[in-house]
């Protein structure tokens, strides 16, 4: 009987061994600051966020993301790039505030996370970072 379980475990291990993927991609997103005074940045951004003030009138977001699938896969078709819709931040405008929300997520052993985030804002704006906890990324969807 122990031999049976050993063979079953071996078969499961071999069948679960798969092809990992990891893709890096980047975009630059430009937003009109208009009369906005505050930029709220909502993201997991495990590597931090660099924000600098400039003479420009635009909010410029340079994001480098990683899409990965690790372990427990059979053969899978690896995408060539991360789609722009995933890389781009969701933008919400209210009164004098501009809120940008990352689309980072995890699902079991799949993930999309931001590796590098650099943001330029006009001198008249202030900013606030609202860090998303890693545990809140599981199953996260942004519409």
Helices and strands as residue ranges (DSSP letters): H 2-16, E 21-32, E 38-43, E 50-54, E 58-69, H 84-87, E 90-94, E 97-101, E 105-107, E 110-122, E 126-131, G 134-137
